[in-house]
Amino acid sequence: MSEHPTDFVGSVDDAIKASIRGVLPDAITAVSGGGGHYRITVVSAGFAGKGMLERQRLVLGSIRHLINGDRAPVHAVDSLETNTP
């Protein structure tokens, strides 16, 4: 896995999880990866009645601040699974 230059200090995994919980408080989130590339799985009752794209937009919107910018810690979300319990 290649390195992705970032100025971020701390755990990117924890930042992703906390950001998602800010929008979906009941979310059970698994994050794996590194080097700017991450795989995210989120299980939340908040997804009920929402289509796949709406679910993905909700999650990606919650971590937008970790994706935007030249030196952001998240370069790509290679896999995003969104499920209801």
C-alpha positions in Angstrom: 0.0 0.0 0.0 1.4 3.4 -0.9 1.7 6.2 1.5 -0.6 9.2 1.1 0.9 12.5 2.3 -1.2 14.2 5.0 -1.0 16.7 7.8 -3.6 14.8 9.8 -2.5 13.9 13.4 -4.2 11.1 15.2 -6.1 7.9 14.2 -7.9 8.2 10.9 -10.0 5.2 11.7 -11.2 6.8 14.9 -11.9 10.1 13.1 -14.0 8.3 10.4 -16.0 6.4 13.1 -16.6 9.5 15.2 -17.7 11.5 12.1 -20.2 8.8 11.0 -21.6 8.5 14.6 -22.1 12.3 14.5 -24.7 11.7 11.8 -25.8 8.2 12.7 -25.5 7.9 16.5 -26.4 4.2 16.6 -23.9 3.3 13.8 -21.7 0.2 14.2 -18.7 1.0 12.0 -15.8 -1.0 10.8 -12.9 0.7 9.1 -9.8 -0.9 7.6 -7.1 0.2 5.3 -4.4 2.9 5.3 -2.2 4.9 3.1 -5.2 7.1 2.2 -7.3 4.1 1.0 -10.1 2.9 3.3 -12.8 0.3 3.4 -15.8 1.2 5.5 -18.8 -0.9 6.7 -21.7 0.8 8.6 -24.7 -0.8 10.2 -27.4 1.6 11.3 -31.2 1.7 11.8 -30.9 5.2 10.3 -30.6 3.6 6.9 -34.1 2.1 7.0 -36.2 3.2 4.0 -33.2 4.8 2.2 -31.8 3.6 -1.1 -28.1 2.6 -1.6 -27.1 6.0 -3.0 -28.8 7.9 -0.2 -27.0 5.7 2.4 -23.6 6.2 0.7 -24.1 10.0 0.4 -25.0 10.2 4.0 -21.8 8.4 5.1 -19.5 10.1 2.6 -21.0 13.5 3.6 -20.2 12.8 7.2 -16.5 12.3 6.4 -16.2 14.9 3.7 -13.9 17.0 5.9 -11.5 14.0 5.9 -11.6 13.6 2.1 -11.4 17.2 0.8 -8.1 18.9 0.3 -4.7 18.1 -1.1 -3.4 16.7 2.2 -6.6 15.1 3.6 -6.1 11.8 5.4 -8.6 9.9 3.2 -7.6 9.8 -0.5 -10.2 7.1 -1.4 -13.0 5.0 0.0 -12.4 1.8 -1.9 -15.4 0.0 -0.5 -18.4 1.2 1.3 -21.1 -1.1 2.7 -24.2 0.3 4.3 -26.6 -2.1 6.0 -29.6 -2.0 8.4 -29.4 -4.2 11.5 
